[in-house]
Amino acid sequence: MTPASAWASQALPTMLDDLRRLVELESPSDDKRLLDRTLDEIGLWVADRAGEPDQLTRHDGGQHGDVLEVAYRGTAPGFVLLVGHYDTVWPAGTLAGWPWRIDDGVISAPGVFDMKTGLVQAVWAVRGLRELGLPHPSVHLLFNGDEEIGSPASRERIEAASEGALASLVFEGAVDGAVKTSRKGVGIFYLTATGVEAHAGLDPTAGASAVHALAALITEIATLGAPERGTTVNVGLVSGGTGTNVTAGQATCGIDVRISDPAEMARVDAALAALRPSDPRVSIELTGGWNRPPMVPNPASEDLFARAYKAAIEQGLDLRQAGVGGASDANFVSALGRPVLDGLGPVGAGSHSRSEHAIVDYIPERTALTMGIISSLAE
């Protein structure tokens, strides 16, 4: 066991106390008041655990969660960026019916895997580096409160903060212990059809149904998927019409597009723009766009994974890498060609579901791994 591993294991009880504290601060992405309260507490907690920072800046997120940047001076040149979001998909009041619990070494609670355990591991890694006197570059932490809705307020902050970083480490949950080196890009689009209302019984030919037109277009949209290229298309929301006896005047569908290849963005854009309703009396409008570019391995990230793999070997771990269909803030950094690793957070599963959980025994292991990666960047 390395000194970092031994230290993190001894710190586990306090880390669990911290995790419970964060989990019980409900922070849904759409509740500015709760997001502000949570970030207030995070600022105090970080200073208490890792020491007074050399720099602390809070950026106004407008209607979304604010962004907190915290910096600690290192013992070696350069800096590493640690990124984590404090918002969750769970609405206020969820804790009342789903309180924190630990059974057989498994923590169940809303937001525990996605991604408050990752926040705890990141902050305690900083404390460990400082407390053990390990060589390390400066460490910058960035906490954002809008990741679950696409990071509209924090994207520019993340991109700016990662400029010049030796590495950006993102603390989303792991994939059975593997770090994430590739992610799909995401596009969220909405197609609205506007027709002509009429009485469906008295004058069935006078109207032009937006629902019928949209239904036909949905079948076209579904054909845009190309699994062999890593592209999937899902129409997950449909609404429209005012009554069964009314020719629908309006209908809308929501479209989720996932891509592995950046070139697919242009193909999908062109295909969606070329959609035309069969009835000329119906008009359509396409809104939305690309939420995140794909996270594609680049040379800088490949070198970073090799360094992480070596740090894991030194701790007796066999670190694996994985690609996933979901997106995160790592996508933004990767698209700029900068070194980034994701999935350095907890081992567990169940993001966005009632089965969400994190496994206790891996928390010190992942914390020590982060310490090893950061310290290796001081070489």
N, C-alpha and C positions, 0 to 999 in steps of 0.2 A: 504493500500500500504506500503510495506516495504521500509526502507531507500534505499536499493539497487535499488528497482523498481523506486522510485521517482528520484533517481540520474540518472539512465539510461534514463528515459523519458526526463529529462531536457537536456541530452547530445545528444539526437537523431538528431537534426539538424546538429551538427558537425560530428556525425557518418555518416550521409548521404553524407556530403561533402567528407569525407574520402573514402567512398565506391565508389563514382564517380571517385575519383582520381585513385583508384586501377583498376576499370573497364576500364578506358580509357588508362591504361597501357596494351596494348595487349600483351599476353604472351602465344602463342601457344607452345605446348610441343616440337615441332620440330624446333624451331627457337632459337638457343642458344643466339644470340645477343639480342633479345627482352627479353628473360628470364633473362639474366644478368642485363639488364637495369631495369627490374621490381624488381629484388631482391635488387639492389642498392637502389631503392626508398623505398622499404619495410623496409630496415635497418634503413634508416633515419627517416621514419615515425614512426616506433616502438619506437625509442628513443625519438622522439618528444612527442608522446602521453603517453607512459608509464614511461618515464624517462630513464636516462642513465642506461643501464643494468649492472649488476655485472659481467656478462660474455657474450661475443659475439664471436661466432666461425662460420666461413664460410668454408664449405667443398666443394672441387672441384668435380663437377658432370661429368667431362669429356665432352662428347658430349651432355650430358643431363643437365638439370638445376641444379645449385648448391644447396646445403642444408645449411640453416641458422639456427643456434641454439642460442637462447637468454635466459639468466637466470636472474631472479630477486629473491633476498633473501627474505624469508618469516619471519613470527613472530613465527612460530611453527616448530617442527621437520618434516623432510621428504620433499618430493617434488611431484608436480603434473606436468604431461606432457600434453601440449596442441599441437595438430597436425593439420596442414592445408596445403594444396597445393596451389601454386600460378599459376600453369599452367592451361590452358584451352584447349578444343578441337577446338576452333575457330581459323581459319587461320588469318594471318595478313591482314588487310583491311576490316575485317567484320564490324568494327565500322562505316565505311563510309556509309554503307547501313542500319545500325541498331544502331543508336545512342542511348545513355542513355535517358530514359524518365520515368516520373512518371505520371500515370493516375489513379485517384481514389484510391490512396494509394498503387498501384502496380508498382513496378520497373521492367522495361523490359530493358535488355541489355545482351550482350554476357558475360557469366561467372559470372553473378550476383548471381545465385543460386548455381552454381557449380564452385568455392565455395568462391568467394571473400567476400560475406557478412559474411560468417563464420570467415574469417580472421579478419574482423573489429570487430565482436562481441568478439572474443577471446582477442584481444589486449585491447579493451575497458573494458573488464571484469578485466583484470590485473590493468588497471588504476583505476577502481572503487574500487577494494580491497585496493589499496594503498591510494587513496584519502580519502576514508571513514574511514580508519584505522581499517578495519575489520581483525580479526585474520585469518591467512592463512599460509599454508606451503609454501615453496619456489615454484616458478612457472617457469617451463622451457617451452619455445615455440620452436617448430620445424616447419620450412617452407620448403617444397620441391617442385621441379619444374618438376617432372616426374611421378606424380601419374596417369595421364590419359593414360600413356603407360605402366603401370605396376610397376612403382617405381624401375626400374633396378639399378639406382645409389643410391637411398635413403633407400632401404629396410634395409640394415645392420645398417644404422644410426638410423632408427626408432626402430629397435629391441634393439640396444645398449642403446638408450636414454630412453626406457621404462623400462629397468631393474631397479628394486628397487623402481619404482614409486608407490605412494599411489593410483594413478589412472592415466589412459591415457584417455584424452577426445579428440575426433576427430570431427571436425567442418564441416562435410558434411551436406547437407540439411536434414531437418526433413521430416518425412512422416506424413503430416497433423498434425504436432506438436508432433508426437511421436518420441522418440529416437530409435535408431536401436541397437538391442541387438543380432541379428543374421544376417549373410550374407552368401550367397553361395560362395564356392570356384570356381575358374576359371582356366580352362586349355585352352590354345590356341595351336593348332596343325596344321601342314601342311603336306599333303600327296602328294607326287610327283610320277607320273607314267612315266616311260620312255619306249617307244615302238620302233618300226622299221618303218621308213618312206618309203612310196612307192606311185606310182601314183594310185589314187583310181579308175581310169577308165581303164588304160592300163594293170595294173597288180594288181588287187584287192586282191589277196591272198598272195602277197609277203610281205605285211606289217603287222604289229601288232599294232593296234590302242591304243595309250595311253588314248585317250578320252573314247573309249568304255570300256576299262578296269577300268578306274577311275569311270565311271558312275555306273558300277556294284558294285564297292566297296562302293560308296556313299550310295547305298541302304542298305548295311550291316552296315555302320557307323550309319545311322539314327536309326537302331534298338537298338543301345546301350542306348538310353534314357530310363529312368525308373522313370516316374513321381511319382510313389508311394513311391520312395526313395528320391525324391527331385532332381533327376538327369535329366537334359535336354541336348540334343545334337543338334547343328545346324550347317549345312554346309552352310556358308554364302558367300563364295568366290569360284568361279570356273574359271579357265582359261586354255587354251591349244590349240594346233593345229596351223597350219600356213595357211591353205586354205581349202576350201570345197572339192577340188579335190586331197587333200593330206591325206594319212593315217597319223594320228597325231603321231608325234614322242615324244611329251611330253605334260603332262597335270598336273595341280596342283589344289588342293582344300584346303580351309581354314576351320578349324573346331573349333567351340566354344563349350566347355563343362562346364556346371554349376552343382555343387554338394552341397548337404547339409550335407551329411555324409562323414567324412574323409575316411572311408573304401572304398568308391566308387572309390577313386583314383587308388587303386591297380587293381580293376576290370576293369576299363576303360583302364588303361595302358596295361593290359594283352590282352584285346580284340583288341586294336589297333595294338599291336605288332604281333598278330596272323593273321592279314589280309594278304591274298594272292590273286594275280590276277589269273583269270581263264586261261589266255593265258600264257604259260611258257616263251614266248619270251618277255614278259613285266616284267620289274623290278619296284619295288616301294621303296621309301625312306620316312620315317616318321621323321619329325623334330618338334621343339617346345617343349612345356611342360606345367607344372602347373605354372600359373602366381601367384596365391594366394591360400592359404589353406582356407577352410571354417571358418567363424567366428561362433563358436558354444558357447552358453552360458556356462560359467564355474562358479564355486562357488564364485570366487573373483569378477567376473563381476556381478553376481546376487546380491551380497552384495552392490556393488557400485550402481546398479540401485535402490535398496531399500533406499539408502542414498539420491540419486537424487530425488526419489519420495517424501521423507520427505521434502527436500528443496523446492520442487515445492508446496507441500501442504501449507507450510508457506507463500508462495506468492499467495495463493488462486488458484493454478493451479492443474489440474488433469493430471498428466504426464502418458502417455501411452508408451508401448514399441511395437516394430514391427520388423518383419524379412523381408528382401528384397533379390531379386535375384542378384543384383549388388554387386560388391566387392569394398573394399577401403583399406586404410592403416591400419584400425582397425583389419583387418583379421590377419595381421602379429603378432600384440600384443596378440590377443585372442589365436592364435595357441600356444603361449608360456605359456598359463595358467595364464596370468596376467590380472588385472582388467582394463576393457576398456568399454567405452560407445561411440557410434557414433551417428550422427544425431543431434548434438548440435548446428548446424548451423541454417540457416534461415528456415522459413516456406514459402513455395512456391512450385514450380514444374517446369517441363520442361527441366530437364538436357539433354544436347546434342541436343536440338531442338530449333527451332525459337520461341517456346512458353515459353522459359525459363524466369522465373520471381521470384521475392521475394516480400513478403508483408511487407510494412513499419511498421505497428502497432506491429508486433511481434518482431521486432529487439530489442527494449529495454527489452521486456519480456524475450527473450532468453539470453540476456546479463546478466540480473539480476539473472536468473536461474543458469548460469555458476558461477557467483560470490557466490551464495548460496551453490552450490555443493563444490566449492573449500574451502570456509570458513568452511564448516561442517567437512572437513578433518583435521582441526586444533584441533578438539575436542579430 
